[in-house]
Amino acid sequence: MLQNITATQLRLALAIAWLSIVLLNPQPWLLIVEYGAFAFLGVLGAIFANATGAGGGVVFVPFFNQLNFDSNTTVATSIAIQCCGMTAGALTWWWYYKSNQQNNADWQEIGRSLKLTVPLSILGIWLAQAAQFIDGGVGEAERLHSFFGVFSILLALSIFASIPLLKKETFKQSFDKIDSVALPLIALFGGAITAYLSIGVGELIAVYLIMRRFNVTFAIAVAVILSAFSVWAGVGFHALVLSSVYWPVVLFAGAGAIIGGMLAKYVVLYFSATNLKVFFAGWVLLLGISAMPY
């Protein structure tokens, strides 16, 4: 009961804070009319992100490219929105673990998995952002599109390759030595990718855990919680150093992302993991192909 009250109070506090920000604007109705539609984008992106372990940037980056955002604004705004959606999703998955899976043997490595990945992911992001500080940003838009396209295609192929493993009824329950080495290395590499594309580390860790035959829902939960820590570690650079976050979009898309982050768990638990992965991998593959320069 205490847990439910805490969750309810948190949601109420967020709603009041959001409404206060909107109403303090000199022209709140104009703000809503101009940017309100981005709330639906936030819901969609967060549901995909928190139901599959992939970051919401898979949805946000192509959309912002169509709006002709420059590369810095695209990545910065995507990361800022994910701070809302991935945090909501992370809290939702963590409460689900504490309420329903704490005694499940398939979930016993969740704490260790985060200890192995979160610090290295943050390090990877900060190292990449140090390079961005020297270069003056994430790079040209065309290069961002190319990197995003290649990464999305590889991610989609990896998800398709992992689908046969989803049908297994028994899962691996503890890490081997190879996992203790591979997870930090993947997190470091994934963190660097996330700094440039706003996606990366959650996807890579989720695919790795699934291919290593861990419980699919466990893998998604780990990826979402890891992504939440990662985007919070990366957003300060864009907000304070580059000043490239498009805040009106974040205000509405972020609110939608919080809703999507809370709903995503139910999507995972309602649909079969196989169908969810097939749909998501197909979607990512199309986005990746469309992002490639021709």
C-alpha positions in Angstrom: 0.0 0.0 0.0 2.8 2.4 0.9 4.5 1.7 -2.5 1.2 2.5 -4.4 0.7 5.7 -2.4 4.3 6.8 -3.1 3.8 6.1 -6.8 0.5 8.0 -6.9 2.0 10.9 -5.0 4.9 11.1 -7.4 2.7 11.1 -10.5 0.5 13.8 -8.9 3.6 16.0 -8.1 4.9 15.6 -11.7 1.5 16.6 -13.1 1.3 19.7 -10.8 4.8 20.7 -11.7 4.1 20.3 -15.5 0.9 22.3 -15.3 2.6 25.1 -13.3 5.3 25.4 -15.9 2.7 25.7 -18.7 0.6 28.2 -16.9 3.5 30.4 -16.0 4.2 30.9 -19.6 3.0 34.3 -20.9 0.8 32.6 -23.6 0.0 29.1 -22.3 -2.7 28.4 -24.9 -0.5 29.4 -27.8 2.2 27.1 -26.3 -0.2 24.2 -26.1 -1.5 24.7 -29.7 2.0 25.0 -31.1 3.7 22.1 -29.3 0.9 20.0 -27.8 1.1 17.4 -30.6 4.6 16.5 -29.4 3.0 14.8 -26.4 1.8 12.0 -28.7 5.3 11.6 -30.0 6.6 11.3 -26.5 4.0 8.6 -25.6 4.9 6.6 -28.7 8.6 6.9 -28.3 8.5 6.0 -24.6 6.3 3.0 -25.1 8.7 1.6 -27.7 11.7 2.5 -25.5 10.4 1.0 -22.3 8.7 -2.0 -23.8 11.8 -3.2 -25.7 14.8 -1.8 -23.9 15.7 0.5 -26.9 16.0 4.2 -26.3 13.2 6.5 -27.4 15.7 8.1 -29.8 14.8 5.4 -32.3 11.6 7.3 -32.7 12.7 10.9 -31.8 15.8 11.2 -34.0 14.1 10.4 -37.4 11.2 12.7 -36.5 13.4 15.6 -35.6 15.4 15.0 -38.7 12.2 15.5 -40.7 11.7 18.8 -38.9 15.2 19.9 -40.0 16.6 20.2 -36.5 20.4 20.4 -36.5 22.3 17.5 -35.2 23.1 19.0 -31.8 19.5 20.0 -31.2 18.3 16.5 -32.4 20.5 14.6 -30.0 20.1 17.1 -27.1 16.3 17.2 -27.3 16.0 13.4 -27.7 18.2 12.8 -24.6 16.2 15.4 -22.6 12.9 13.7 -23.5 14.3 10.3 -22.6 15.2 11.7 -19.1 11.5 11.9 -18.6 10.3 8.7 -20.3 13.1 6.4 -19.3 13.0 7.6 -15.7 9.2 6.8 -15.6 9.9 3.5 -17.2 12.8 2.7 -14.9 10.7 3.4 -11.7 7.8 1.4 -13.1 10.1 -1.6 -13.9 11.8 -1.3 -10.5 8.5 -1.3 -8.6 7.4 -4.3 -10.7 10.6 -6.1 -9.7 10.1 -5.3 -6.0 6.4 -6.2 -6.0 6.4 -9.3 -8.3 9.9 -10.6 -9.1 12.0 -10.1 -6.0 12.0 -13.8 -5.2 12.2 -14.9 -8.9 15.5 -16.7 -9.6 15.5 -15.2 -13.1 15.7 -11.7 -11.7 18.4 -12.1 -9.0 21.2 -10.5 -11.0 19.4 -7.2 -11.6 21.4 -5.3 -8.9 24.7 -6.7 -10.1 23.9 -6.0 -13.8 23.4 -2.3 -13.0 26.6 -2.2 -10.9 28.5 -3.6 -13.9 27.0 -1.4 -16.5 25.9 2.0 -15.1 29.3 3.4 -14.2 30.9 2.3 -17.5 28.0 3.7 -19.5 28.3 7.0 -17.8 32.1 7.0 -18.4 31.6 6.3 -22.0 29.1 9.1 -22.4 31.4 11.6 -20.6 34.5 10.6 -22.7 32.5 11.0 -25.9 31.2 14.3 -24.7 34.7 15.5 -23.9 35.5 14.8 -27.6 32.3 16.7 -28.6 33.4 19.7 -26.5 36.6 19.8 -28.5 34.8 19.4 -31.8 32.0 21.8 -31.0 29.2 19.3 -31.0 28.1 15.9 -32.2 29.0 16.6 -35.8 27.3 17.3 -39.1 23.7 16.2 -39.6 24.6 14.0 -42.6 27.1 12.1 -40.5 24.5 11.7 -37.7 22.0 10.3 -40.2 24.5 7.8 -41.5 25.6 6.6 -38.1 22.0 6.4 -36.9 21.0 4.4 -40.0 23.9 1.9 -39.7 23.3 1.4 -36.0 19.6 0.9 -36.5 20.1 -1.7 -39.2 22.6 -3.6 -37.1 20.3 -3.3 -34.0 17.3 -4.7 -36.0 19.3 -7.6 -37.4 20.5 -8.4 -33.8 17.0 -8.4 -32.5 15.8 -10.7 -35.3 18.7 -13.0 -34.5 17.7 -13.1 -30.9 14.0 -14.0 -31.5 14.5 -17.8 -31.5 15.9 -17.5 -28.0 12.6 -15.9 -26.8 10.8 -19.2 -27.0 12.9 -20.8 -24.3 11.1 -21.6 -21.1 14.2 -21.9 -18.9 16.6 -19.1 -18.6 20.1 -18.5 -17.4 20.0 -17.1 -13.9 23.5 -16.0 -13.0 26.4 -14.3 -14.6 29.6 -16.1 -15.7 33.0 -14.6 -15.8 32.6 -13.7 -19.4 29.4 -11.7 -18.5 31.3 -9.8 -15.8 33.8 -8.7 -18.4 31.5 -8.3 -21.4 28.8 -6.2 -19.7 31.1 -3.3 -18.6 32.8 -3.3 -22.0 29.5 -3.2 -23.9 28.3 -0.5 -21.5 31.4 1.6 -22.2 31.0 1.3 -25.9 27.2 1.8 -25.7 27.6 4.9 -23.6 29.9 6.5 -26.2 27.3 5.6 -29.0 24.5 7.1 -26.9 26.4 10.4 -26.6 26.3 10.7 -30.4 23.0 9.1 -31.3 20.9 9.4 -28.0 20.4 5.6 -28.3 22.8 2.7 -27.9 23.6 1.4 -24.5 20.2 0.0 -23.5 19.7 -1.7 -26.8 23.1 -3.3 -26.8 22.8 -4.6 -23.2 19.3 -5.9 -23.8 20.3 -7.8 -27.0 23.4 -9.2 -25.2 21.4 -10.5 -22.2 18.7 -12.0 -24.5 21.3 -13.8 -26.6 23.0 -15.0 -23.4 19.6 -16.6 -22.6 18.6 -14.5 -19.7 14.9 -13.8 -19.1 13.6 -11.4 -21.7 11.6 -9.2 -19.3 14.6 -9.1 -17.0 16.8 -8.0 -19.9 14.3 -5.2 -20.9 14.1 -4.0 -17.3 17.9 -3.8 -16.9 18.1 -1.9 -20.3 15.5 0.6 -19.3 17.0 1.3 -15.9 20.5 1.6 -17.3 19.3 3.9 -20.1 17.6 6.2 -17.5 20.9 6.6 -15.6 22.8 7.1 -18.8 20.6 9.9 -20.3 20.6 11.8 -17.0 24.4 11.6 -17.1 24.4 13.0 -20.6 21.8 15.7 -20.6 23.8 18.3 -18.6 26.4 18.7 -21.3 23.7 19.6 -23.8 21.7 21.8 -21.5 24.5 23.7 -19.8 27.4 23.6 -22.2 26.0 23.5 -25.7 22.6 25.0 -24.8 21.1 22.9 -27.6 17.9 21.5 -25.9 14.7 22.6 -27.5 12.8 23.0 -24.3 9.2 23.7 -25.6 9.3 20.3 -27.4 10.7 18.6 -24.2 7.9 20.1 -22.1 5.2 18.3 -24.1 7.1 15.3 -25.5 8.6 14.7 -22.0 5.1 14.7 -20.4 3.9 12.2 -23.0 7.1 10.2 -22.5 6.3 9.9 -18.7 2.9 8.5 -19.6 4.4 6.1 -22.2 7.0 5.0 -19.7 4.4 4.0 -17.2 2.3 2.2 -19.8 5.1 0.2 -21.4 5.3 -2.5 -18.8 1.7 -3.4 -19.5 2.5 -3.7 -23.2 5.3 -6.1 -22.5 3.2 -8.2 -20.2 0.2 -8.2 -22.5 1.8 -9.1 -25.8 4.1 -12.0 -26.4 7.8 -11.1 -26.4 8.3 -12.6 -29.8 5.5 -10.5 -31.5 6.8 -7.4 -29.7 10.4 -8.0 -30.9 9.4 -8.8 -34.5 7.3 -5.6 -34.8 10.0 -3.5 -33.1 12.9 -4.9 -35.2 10.9 -4.4 -38.4 10.2 -0.8 -37.4 13.8 -0.1 -36.5 15.0 -1.7 -39.8 12.8 0.6 -41.8 13.9 3.7 -39.9 17.6 2.7 -40.4 17.2 2.2 -44.1 15.3 5.5 -44.5 18.0 7.3 -42.5 20.8 6.2 -44.9 22.1 8.9 -47.3 21.4 8.0 -50.9 
